[in-house]
Amino acid sequence: MEKYYFSFDAGTQSVKVAVYDAAMRCVAKASNPTTLQYPHPGWVEMDADEYLQLTKQGMKQCIEQLKATGIDPGLIKAIMGDGIICGVVGIDENGRAVTPYINYLDSRTQADAETLKELQLDIWRQETGNAEPLCMFPAMHARWLLANHKGFQAHGRKFVHNAPYILLNLAGLSSSAAFIDWGTMSGWGLGYRVYEKEWSAQQLDGLGIHPDYMPQIIKPWDIIGTLSPEAAAEIGCPSGIPICAGAGDTMQSMLGSGVFEANKAVDVAGTCAMFCVSTNGIIPELSRKGSGLIFNSGTLPNTYFYWGFVRTGGLALRWFKDSICQKATDDGYYAFLSEAAASVPPGCQDVLFLPYLTGGYDEYASIKGCFLNMNLDTDQFVLWRSVLEAIAYDYREITDTYRHAGIDINRITITEGGSRDALWNQIKADVLNTEAITLEISGGAVLTNSILAAYATGTIADLPGALAGNLKTAQIYAPNPLNAPLYKKQYQRQKELLKKLGN
């Protein structure tokens, strides 16, 4: 009998939904854009119920595609999704949102994070691998909601992430069943014991977060319930389909890029540009104050990784296309920009871009986004290339940190939406002085979810083998040694500029 699996990726800019068959071939897919709101400077909010509705909408679109090709929706055997690891929403007794969804782009807790840093509690590094709080951590968002949001103070029962919120409501469950998988748990940054996969009573007490607000921690492939009749009616498919616990988006992108062991590097080129390196556990030199790195638990047991980030990496590209070029409805304009920018000399005629459009962080907290060194010959293609190069320069700083800790980075796998830009891939290879590759399936998280759904329902027994079997290299980008000196110079100029602006 044929078997099919529903998968979704609830990201910052869109919700992607797809259906895969037992051979992990995509037979239906849909993508719908999300809405980001900026109620105050430095604040970024989203609507958890919009995430739920966009997921249902995408699932309905996929069901219509299946029916059009003669595939019976009754053959769908499981549902699994992933979502943002650094984001949180407060829910009431019935499992419905009573607060906005606050994610990693938000900086409202910057002052609170600085206050907590002054405590210099070593337990954070020991138990989580993260030496100090950052304003993007869900633990900080939860503290803010507890102190400031009257709706949560009156009716709040649990904190959950966006994918668990979607899955909880697809199954028609209440807050008493609220859950989080062990990988997404580590997205909290603080408040848990990363090796034991459990909340830390001592940390939560220090953060002022009562343990009752925390969801239960379960495995990504655990079945949390089945598709409710109400949700099934909206989507147009049978009810009773098993629903898996889901996973974190970064963790799934890592798996989809073939990272099953230590010392592998992945560029997750999404809205938040993230440079990840897998390890066997906490490395003291990387889990130190000021490293700028975050330590997380992977989807698979006993897998761990560090990641550095540019919070508005991919979002800066969307901002440039939508706001500067006024091409908000033309996604093909990305390719047009990069094709023309390929003829712009490396270094962009000394034009520099600072990609901190929602504000910097830590020592650069006061810095905002800007272009520098423009002249009358500067056009949109020079500016576009400078945006691509700026994010690669921030990656260079992250890569240097890894290399100084003894991690040999001689190849990176670039995944997610940004991997489709050949110019950007080559710039990264040149700036980082390492080989870069892309995969035939660039949005690996969605496919990975379907593989885990098949594992959860017993169709797949060898999970690592199934994941590895879907890896196929698409392109290889070798670093151009002629560009290395110029990019090194520009990178150093950017660092010097940031130090001056940060003082």
TORVOKE-434653 format. One record per residue (C-alpha): x, y, z; residue in one letter. Coordinates in pm, 1 decimal, decimal comma. Layout:
SITE         c1         c2         c3   aa
SITE          X          Y          Z    a
...
***
This chain:
SITE         c1         c2         c3   aa
SITE        0,0        0,0        0,0    m
SITE      123,0      351,7      -83,6    e
SITE      217,6      575,7      207,2    k
SITE      246,8      954,3      223,5    y
SITE      367,3     1200,8      488,5    y
SITE      265,4     1560,5      563,0    f
SITE      547,9     1798,8      654,4    s
SITE      566,6     2170,5      730,0    f
SITE      837,4     2424,9      809,5    d
SITE      705,1     2723,9     1007,0    a
SITE      976,5     2978,0      934,0    g
SITE     1010,4     3350,8      981,3    t
SITE      911,0     3459,7      631,7    q
SITE      681,6     3176,3      525,8    s
SITE      516,7     2847,4      614,4    v
SITE      617,5     2572,5      373,1    k
SITE      403,2     2257,7      353,9    v
SITE      471,7     1945,1      148,8    a
SITE      365,0     1584,9      104,3    v
SITE      623,9     1313,9       37,4    y
SITE      571,9      953,6      -69,0    d
SITE      746,3      651,6       84,7    a
SITE     1043,2      700,1     -150,2    a
SITE     1067,7     1057,6      -19,4    m
SITE      965,8     1216,9     -347,8    r
SITE      772,0     1541,3     -312,5    c
SITE      422,4     1497,3     -459,5    v
SITE      264,4     1823,5     -340,6    a
SITE      387,1     2149,5     -192,6    k
SITE      271,5     2498,0      -96,0    a
SITE      425,8     2808,5       58,1    s
SITE      248,7     3107,0      211,6    n
SITE      412,9     3425,2      347,8    p
SITE      396,7     3528,4      711,9    t
SITE      349,8     3876,6      858,1    t
SITE      606,2     4049,0     1078,7    l
SITE      498,2     4345,5     1290,0    q
SITE      719,4     4614,9     1443,8    y
SITE      510,9     4785,0     1717,0    p
SITE      809,1     4967,2     1869,9    h
SITE     1174,0     5021,4     1773,0    p
SITE     1359,0     4695,0     1832,0    g
SITE     1038,4     4495,7     1876,7    w
SITE      934,4     4221,0     1634,9    v
SITE      607,6     4033,3     1681,4    e
SITE      415,3     3766,8     1493,2    m
SITE       76,8     3599,2     1534,3    d
SITE       77,8     3234,1     1644,9    a
SITE     -272,3     3189,7     1503,7    d
SITE     -153,4     3315,5     1165,7    e
SITE      105,6     3036,2     1175,8    y
SITE     -173,9     2787,1     1247,3    l
SITE     -397,0     2919,2      969,3    q
SITE     -113,5     2932,5      714,2    l
SITE      -25,7     2572,8      797,1    t
SITE     -386,5     2464,5      748,6    k
SITE     -403,5     2666,2      426,9    q
SITE      -88,8     2501,1      293,3    g
SITE     -215,2     2157,7      392,8    m
SITE     -545,6     2223,3      214,0    k
SITE     -357,8     2336,2      -98,2    q
SITE     -152,4     2015,6      -88,3    c
SITE     -465,4     1801,3      -46,2    i
SITE     -615,3     1967,5     -353,9    e
SITE     -297,0     1888,1     -548,4    q
SITE     -310,7     1524,5     -435,0    l
SITE     -671,2     1488,1     -542,6    k
SITE     -590,8     1647,6     -879,8    a
SITE     -328,4     1377,0     -942,3    t
SITE     -547,5     1093,8     -819,6    g
SITE     -376,2     1034,9     -483,9    i
SITE     -608,3      940,3     -198,9    d
SITE     -551,1     1169,5      105,1    p
SITE     -650,0      871,7      318,6    g
SITE     -303,2      728,2      245,2    l
SITE     -134,4     1000,7      452,4    i
SITE       18,4      818,9      749,1    k
SITE      164,3     1095,6      966,8    a
SITE      213,7     1469,2     1014,3    i
SITE      534,3     1633,8     1136,2    m
SITE      661,9     1990,6     1136,4    g
SITE      948,7     2209,2     1247,6    d
SITE      965,3     2567,6     1365,1    g
SITE     1179,1     2847,0     1502,0    i
SITE     1392,7     2745,2     1798,8    i
SITE     1433,1     3099,3     1935,6    c
SITE     1077,0     3220,9     1978,8    g
SITE      791,1     3178,2     2224,3    v
SITE      417,3     3237,6     2269,6    v
SITE      209,0     3215,0     2586,1    g
SITE     -103,3     2997,5     2574,3    i
SITE     -413,9     2965,5     2791,9    d
SITE     -588,9     2662,8     2941,5    e
SITE     -735,4     2567,8     2602,0    n
SITE     -401,7     2582,5     2424,6    g
SITE     -476,2     2911,0     2246,2    r
SITE     -239,6     3207,0     2219,8    a
SITE     -286,2     3492,8     2465,7    v
SITE       36,2     3676,7     2373,4    t
SITE      211,5     3771,6     2050,2    p
SITE      472,0     3529,8     1918,6    y
SITE      810,8     3691,5     1994,8    i
SITE     1110,9     3557,9     1804,3    n
SITE     1486,6     3601,3     1774,7    y
SITE     1459,5     3928,2     1576,9    l
SITE     1320,4     4107,1     1882,1    d
SITE     1553,3     4314,3     2104,0    s
SITE     1317,4     4435,5     2377,6    r
SITE     1497,8     4229,7     2642,9    t
SITE     1844,3     4368,9     2572,0    q
SITE     1861,8     4562,1     2900,7    a
SITE     1732,8     4261,5     3097,0    d
SITE     1995,2     4038,4     2934,4    a
SITE     2268,6     4283,2     3032,3    e
SITE     2143,2     4282,4     3392,6    t
SITE     2150,9     3901,8     3408,0    l
SITE     2499,7     3892,8     3256,8    k
SITE     2628,5     4088,0     3553,8    e
SITE     2535,3     3792,8     3777,5    l
SITE     2804,0     3583,3     3598,9    q
SITE     2640,1     3254,0     3689,5    l
SITE     2857,3     2963,2     3579,0    d
SITE     2563,2     2722,7     3592,5    i
SITE     2449,2     2851,5     3252,9    w
SITE     2771,5     2740,2     3085,9    r
SITE     2787,1     2413,7     3281,0    q
SITE     2429,8     2300,5     3215,4    e
SITE     2342,3     2459,4     2877,4    t
SITE     2678,4     2527,7     2713,6    g
SITE     2578,6     2896,5     2685,8    n
SITE     2786,5     3119,5     2911,8    a
SITE     2557,2     3422,0     2915,7    e
SITE     2203,8     3532,4     2828,8    p
SITE     2117,1     3692,7     2495,1    l
SITE     1811,4     3903,8     2419,5    c
SITE     1702,2     3656,1     2150,4    m
SITE     1662,8     3363,2     2394,7    f
SITE     1304,4     3245,4     2465,0    p
SITE     1397,0     3243,7     2833,8    a
SITE     1430,1     3622,2     2810,1    m
SITE     1104,1     3656,2     2615,0    h
SITE      926,4     3450,9     2883,8    a
SITE     1063,4     3676,8     3158,3    r
SITE      933,5     3980,4     2970,8    w
SITE      585,7     3832,2     2919,4    l
SITE      560,8     3732,1     3284,9    l
SITE      651,0     4084,2     3394,4    a
SITE      465,4     4291,1     3135,2    n
SITE      184,4     4107,4     2954,4    h
SITE     -146,3     4135,9     3141,7    k
SITE     -313,0     3874,0     2922,5    g
SITE      -57,9     3614,0     3017,9    f
SITE      -56,8     3721,0     3381,8    q
SITE     -433,1     3658,2     3392,1    a
SITE     -475,5     3354,8     3165,5    h
SITE     -132,2     3215,3     3077,4    g
SITE      -64,6     2847,7     3144,9    r
SITE      232,9     2744,5     2929,0    k
SITE      503,5     2877,0     2699,5    f
SITE      541,9     2699,4     2364,7    v
SITE      723,2     2748,8     2034,8    h
SITE      546,7     2802,2     1702,8    n
SITE      565,3     2445,1     1565,4    a
SITE      439,5     2284,9     1889,4    p
SITE      161,5     2547,2     1894,0    y
SITE       53,9     2443,0     1544,7    i
SITE       73,4     2070,9     1620,5    l
SITE     -104,0     2109,6     1955,8    l
SITE     -397,3     2279,9     1784,0    n
SITE     -406,2     2042,8     1487,3    l
SITE     -456,0     1766,7     1744,1    a
SITE     -711,8     1970,3     1941,8    g
SITE     -514,0     1941,7     2266,3    l
SITE     -518,2     2173,1     2569,6    s
SITE     -229,4     2335,0     2753,2    s
SITE     -197,6     2034,5     2984,1    s
SITE      -55,4     1842,4     2684,7    a
SITE      188,1     2120,5     2585,2    a
SITE      521,5     1979,7     2471,5    f
SITE      860,3     2058,3     2324,9    i
SITE     1114,1     1825,3     2167,2    d
SITE     1462,3     1804,3     2317,8    w
SITE     1628,3     1992,5     2031,6    g
SITE     1389,5     2287,3     2037,8    t
SITE     1423,2     2283,7     2418,4    m
SITE     1786,1     2386,2     2373,8    s
SITE     1667,7     2685,9     2172,3    g
SITE     1564,8     2840,2     2505,3    w
SITE     1931,7     2923,7     2558,7    g
SITE     1890,7     2905,9     2937,6    l
SITE     1680,4     2710,4     3185,1    g
SITE     1761,2     2346,6     3101,7    y
SITE     2021,0     2070,7     3135,1    r
SITE     2134,0     2000,4     2779,0    v
SITE     2283,3     1653,5     2833,5    y
SITE     1999,3     1528,1     3055,3    e
SITE     1728,7     1680,1     2827,4    k
SITE     1535,8     1824,1     3120,4    e
SITE     1445,1     2162,3     3267,7    w
SITE     1679,2     2291,3     3537,6    s
SITE     1496,1     2378,0     3858,9    a
SITE     1789,5     2589,7     3976,9    q
SITE     1813,2     2788,9     3654,6    q
SITE     1438,2     2844,5     3627,2    l
SITE     1430,7     2967,1     3986,2    d
SITE     1706,6     3215,3     3906,9    g
SITE     1519,1     3330,1     3596,2    l
SITE     1195,5     3374,6     3788,7    g
SITE     1005,4     3128,2     3568,1    i
SITE      790,4     2875,9     3752,9    h
SITE      836,5     2517,7     3625,3    p
SITE      459,5     2486,8     3576,5    d
SITE      486,4     2721,3     3278,2    y
SITE      724,9     2487,7     3097,4    m
SITE      603,5     2225,5     2847,8    p
SITE      693,5     1857,6     2881,1    q
SITE     1010,0     1752,2     2694,1    i
SITE      966,7     1459,7     2452,2    i
SITE     1143,4     1296,3     2157,9    k
SITE     1093,3     1451,3     1810,3    p
SITE      937,2     1128,9     1678,3    w
SITE      696,1     1074,7     1968,9    d
SITE      327,6     1072,8     1867,4    i
SITE      144,3     1350,4     2054,8    i
SITE     -206,8     1284,1     1921,0    g
SITE     -403,5     1262,0     1597,5    t
SITE     -553,6     1514,5     1357,0    l
SITE     -879,5     1637,2     1508,4    s
SITE    -1209,1     1615,5     1315,4    p
SITE    -1236,2     1995,7     1321,3    e
SITE     -890,2     2049,9     1170,9    a
SITE     -943,3     1766,6      922,0    a
SITE    -1264,2     1928,2      798,7    a
SITE    -1082,1     2257,1      735,2    e
SITE     -797,0     2086,8      552,8    i
SITE    -1014,3     1846,9      355,3    g
SITE     -861,3     1516,7      461,5    c
SITE     -950,6     1230,8      698,3    p
SITE     -912,0     1280,6     1073,4    s
SITE     -712,4     1051,0     1297,3    g
SITE     -376,0     1092,2     1120,7    i
SITE      -93,7     1052,3     1377,7    p
SITE       87,4     1375,8     1464,8    i
SITE      457,4     1368,8     1563,6    c
SITE      612,7     1600,9     1819,6    a
SITE      816,4     1787,4     1557,8    g
SITE     1158,6     1948,0     1580,2    a
SITE     1358,4     2269,2     1559,4    g
SITE     1420,4     2420,5     1216,2    d
SITE     1797,4     2449,4     1256,2    t
SITE     1826,2     2094,2     1386,7    m
SITE     1633,1     1961,5     1087,1    q
SITE     1838,1     2167,2      841,8    s
SITE     2152,6     2017,8      994,2    m
SITE     2016,9     1663,9      950,4    l
SITE     1902,1     1742,9      597,6    g
SITE     2258,1     1851,0      521,7    s
SITE     2406,7     1519,0      630,2    g
SITE     2536,1     1624,6      970,4    v
SITE     2526,0     1306,8     1180,4    f
SITE     2872,3     1338,7     1337,5    e
SITE     3111,7     1600,0     1477,8    a
SITE     3320,9     1857,5     1285,5    n
SITE     3074,9     1921,9     1002,9    k
SITE     2992,7     2280,5      900,5    a
SITE     2658,0     2401,3      766,8    v
SITE     2540,2     2744,0      656,9    d
SITE     2165,2     2760,7      719,6    v
SITE     2096,9     3047,4      480,6    a
SITE     1751,2     3143,3      603,7    g
SITE     1601,1     3460,9      749,2    t
SITE     1846,7     3439,4     1037,8    c
SITE     2173,1     3348,5      864,6    a
SITE     2332,3     3080,3     1082,2    m
SITE     2673,3     2916,3     1061,2    f
SITE     2673,0     2583,5     1245,8    c
SITE     2943,8     2334,3     1339,3    v
SITE     2865,2     1994,6     1493,8    s
SITE     3054,9     1871,3     1800,6    t
SITE     3052,1     1580,9     2046,3    n
SITE     2945,9     1814,8     2325,7    g
SITE     3039,4     2137,3     2503,5    i
SITE     3378,9     2284,5     2405,9    i
SITE     3495,0     2524,4     2682,3    p
SITE     3671,9     2761,2     2441,1    e
SITE     3350,0     2806,2     2243,6    l
SITE     3120,5     2814,6     2551,1    s
SITE     3283,8     3125,3     2691,8    r
SITE     3155,3     3474,4     2755,8    k
SITE     3173,5     3692,9     2447,5    g
SITE     3214,8     3410,0     2195,4    s
SITE     2894,3     3508,8     2018,1    g
SITE     2808,9     3139,7     1975,0    l
SITE     2508,3     2939,7     2092,9    i
SITE     2520,4     2571,6     2190,0    f
SITE     2229,8     2340,4     2107,1    n
SITE     2120,3     1979,6     2119,9    s
SITE     2050,9     1810,5     1785,9    g
SITE     1746,1     1609,9     1679,5    t
SITE     1924,3     1273,7     1705,9    l
SITE     2042,9     1143,0     2044,8    p
SITE     2391,7     1255,1     2155,3    n
SITE     2430,4     1513,1     1876,5    t
SITE     2528,1     1873,1     1947,0    y
SITE     2632,1     2184,3     1760,2    f
SITE     2733,4     2548,0     1796,5    y
SITE     2599,2     2823,8     1580,0    w
SITE     2688,3     3182,3     1518,0    g
SITE     2436,3     3406,2     1349,8    f
SITE     2344,1     3723,9     1165,2    v
SITE     1991,3     3782,8     1293,9    r
SITE     1873,1     3968,6      984,2    t
SITE     2091,5     3780,3      733,6    g
SITE     1824,2     3653,4      497,0    g
SITE     1578,7     3921,0      608,4    l
SITE     1823,2     4187,7      487,3    a
SITE     1792,6     4045,2      136,0    l
SITE     1414,2     4059,5      151,3    r
SITE     1427,1     4413,3      291,1    w
SITE     1653,0     4527,7        6,4    f
SITE     1431,1     4373,2     -261,6    k
SITE     1103,1     4488,9     -109,4    d
SITE     1189,4     4831,0       33,8    s
SITE     1487,1     4959,5     -166,4    i
SITE     1405,6     4806,3     -505,8    c
SITE     1027,8     4823,0     -451,0    q
SITE      981,5     4467,6     -582,3    k
SITE      786,2     4314,2     -295,1    a
SITE      572,6     4094,9     -520,1    t
SITE      854,1     3981,4     -751,0    d
SITE     1058,6     3699,5     -596,4    d
SITE     1234,6     3653,6     -929,5    g
SITE     1405,7     3987,2     -868,9    y
SITE     1656,4     3819,0     -637,6    y
SITE     1802,9     3631,6     -934,6    a
SITE     1803,3     3947,9    -1148,0    f
SITE     1996,1     4137,4     -879,6    l
SITE     2260,0     3866,2     -836,2    s
SITE     2305,6     3813,1    -1209,4    e
SITE     2383,3     4183,7    -1255,7    a
SITE     2586,2     4205,6     -932,3    a
SITE     2815,2     3927,5    -1055,5    a
SITE     2983,9     4187,8    -1279,2    s
SITE     3049,6     4419,3     -982,1    v
SITE     3412,9     4377,5     -869,6    p
SITE     3465,8     4198,1     -536,3    p
SITE     3478,9     4455,5     -257,4    g
SITE     3197,2     4656,4     -415,9    c
SITE     3415,7     4958,0     -492,2    q
SITE     3472,0     4997,1     -114,4    d
SITE     3098,9     5015,7      -37,9    v
SITE     3021,9     4847,9      296,1    l
SITE     2689,6     4741,7      442,4    f
SITE     2608,4     4678,5      809,1    l
SITE     2322,6     4422,8      820,3    p
SITE     2186,7     4503,0     1166,7    y
SITE     1840,9     4613,2     1057,0    l
SITE     1671,4     4522,9     1386,1    t
SITE     1969,6     4641,1     1589,0    g
SITE     2297,8     4478,8     1685,4    g
SITE     2360,2     4279,4     2000,2    y
SITE     2610,2     4257,8     2284,9    d
SITE     2897,9     4503,3     2223,1    e
SITE     2728,5     4621,3     1901,6    y
SITE     2384,9     4672,4     2059,3    a
SITE     2372,6     5041,3     1963,5    s
SITE     2452,6     4982,3     1594,6    i
SITE     2186,9     4986,1     1322,2    k
SITE     2197,9     4897,0      953,5    g
SITE     2359,3     5131,7      700,2    c
SITE     2548,0     5164,0      369,6    f
SITE     2886,0     5343,6      363,7    l
SITE     3122,2     5483,8       98,2    n
SITE     2864,6     5531,7     -175,7    m
SITE     2930,4     5766,9     -467,6    n
SITE     2748,2     5876,8     -783,6    l
SITE     2838,1     5550,0     -956,9    d
SITE     2681,4     5336,5     -685,2    t
SITE     2372,7     5157,2     -815,0    d
SITE     2140,3     4891,0     -676,1    q
SITE     2367,7     4612,0     -799,8    f
SITE     2669,6     4744,4     -609,2    v
SITE     2451,3     4779,5     -300,1    l
SITE     2309,6     4429,2     -346,7    w
SITE     2654,6     4274,3     -367,6    r
SITE     2760,9     4469,9      -59,6    s
SITE     2467,2     4314,9      130,8    v
SITE     2578,5     3965,3       27,4    l
SITE     2939,9     4036,7      118,6    e
SITE     2848,8     4191,7      456,4    a
SITE     2682,4     3873,7      576,7    i
SITE     2980,4     3670,7      455,2    a
SITE     3210,0     3899,9      661,1    y
SITE     3008,0     3827,0      974,1    d
SITE     3041,7     3457,4      887,6    y
SITE     3419,0     3507,8      862,9    r
SITE     3430,4     3623,4     1223,9    e
SITE     3231,6     3316,0     1331,0    i
SITE     3455,1     3084,6     1126,9    t
SITE     3769,4     3235,5     1280,6    d
SITE     3630,4     3158,6     1626,7    t
SITE     3574,9     2794,2     1530,8    y
SITE     3920,4     2763,7     1376,0    r
SITE     4092,4     2916,8     1677,1    h
SITE     3926,7     2642,5     1886,0    a
SITE     4092,3     2378,9     1668,4    g
SITE     3798,1     2293,3     1441,9    i
SITE     3917,9     2241,9     1085,2    d
SITE     3663,4     2389,3      844,5    i
SITE     3756,8     2286,6      491,1    n
SITE     3404,9     2245,0      352,7    r
SITE     3066,8     2398,0      428,5    i
SITE     2728,1     2279,1      314,2    t
SITE     2493,4     2565,3      227,1    i
SITE     2124,7     2492,8      267,7    t
SITE     1780,3     2658,3      276,1    e
SITE     1664,7     2944,1       50,5    g
SITE     1991,2     3136,8       27,5    g
SITE     2166,7     2835,9     -123,7    s
SITE     1991,4     2904,6     -454,2    r
SITE     2202,9     3219,2     -507,4    d
SITE     2520,0     3110,7     -689,3    a
SITE     2686,6     3451,3     -647,8    l
SITE     2634,0     3449,4     -272,5    w
SITE     2763,8     3092,4     -248,1    n
SITE     3084,1     3189,8     -432,3    q
SITE     3129,0     3499,9     -215,2    i
SITE     3105,9     3282,5       97,8    k
SITE     3360,6     3034,9      -40,9    a
SITE     3600,1     3321,7     -117,2    d
SITE     3553,6     3513,7      210,2    v
SITE     3576,2     3200,9      427,5    l
SITE     3851,4     3048,4      211,1    n
SITE     3686,8     2708,5      204,0    t
SITE     3501,1     2487,1      -38,9    e
SITE     3124,5     2528,2      -35,4    a
SITE     2866,7     2284,2     -166,1    i
SITE     2492,3     2292,4     -220,2    t
SITE     2250,9     2001,1     -227,1    l
SITE     1987,0     1905,7     -480,5    e
SITE     1726,4     1949,4     -205,7    i
SITE     1807,2     2291,7      -60,4    s
SITE     1520,2     2309,0      189,9    g
SITE     1630,1     2000,4      377,5    g
SITE     1414,9     2058,3      687,2    a
SITE     1085,2     1978,0      512,4    v
SITE     1209,6     1649,7      366,2    l
SITE     1377,6     1558,9      695,8    t
SITE     1044,7     1600,5      876,0    n
SITE      884,5     1346,7      642,9    s
SITE     1165,8     1098,7      700,3    i
SITE     1120,2     1131,9     1078,0    l
SITE      742,9     1092,9     1035,8    a
SITE      804,5      765,7      850,9    a
SITE     1040,1      658,8     1129,9    y
SITE      785,6      753,4     1395,8    a
SITE      518,9      533,5     1234,9    t
SITE      748,5      234,9     1180,1    g
SITE      795,9      253,0      802,3    t
SITE     1166,5      339,7      837,2    i
SITE     1390,1      148,5     1079,5    a
SITE     1733,7      293,1      995,4    d
SITE     1690,5      666,7     1048,8    l
SITE     2052,3      779,8      977,5    p
SITE     2061,3      556,9      669,0    g
SITE     1737,9      701,9      535,9    a
SITE     1862,5     1056,7      593,7    l
SITE     2196,5      987,6      421,9    a
SITE     2024,0      824,2      126,2    g
SITE     1862,2     1152,7       26,2    n
SITE     2185,4     1356,1        8,0    l
SITE     2298,9     1453,1     -341,0    k
SITE     2550,3     1731,3     -415,0    t
SITE     2424,5     1990,1     -663,1    a
SITE     2712,8     2239,9     -699,0    q
SITE     3067,5     2282,9     -567,8    i
SITE     3217,5     2630,1     -518,5    y
SITE     3598,1     2640,6     -486,0    a
SITE     3749,4     2950,3     -321,0    p
SITE     3916,4     3192,8     -561,4    n
SITE     4263,2     3268,2     -416,0    p
SITE     4278,8     3597,1     -609,5    l
SITE     3991,2     3737,8     -404,4    n
SITE     4123,7     3634,3      -62,1    a
SITE     4351,3     3939,3        6,5    p
SITE     4082,7     4189,0      -92,4    l
SITE     3813,7     4022,7      114,7    y
SITE     4047,5     3997,2      412,9    k
SITE     4109,1     4371,1      390,4    k
SITE     3737,8     4452,6      364,0    q
SITE     3657,0     4219,8      651,2    y
SITE     3912,9     4393,5      873,8    q
SITE     3774,8     4733,9      774,0    r
SITE     3425,2     4623,5      874,0    q
SITE     3551,4     4499,7     1213,4    k
SITE     3734,5     4826,8     1279,4    e
SITE     3424,8     5024,0     1184,3    l
SITE     3203,8     4820,4     1418,1    l
SITE     3444,0     4871,7     1708,5    k
SITE     3438,2     5248,0     1655,8    k
SITE     3061,2     5263,7     1625,7    l
SITE     3014,6     5036,4     1928,2    g
SITE     3214,0     5263,1     2160,1    n
***
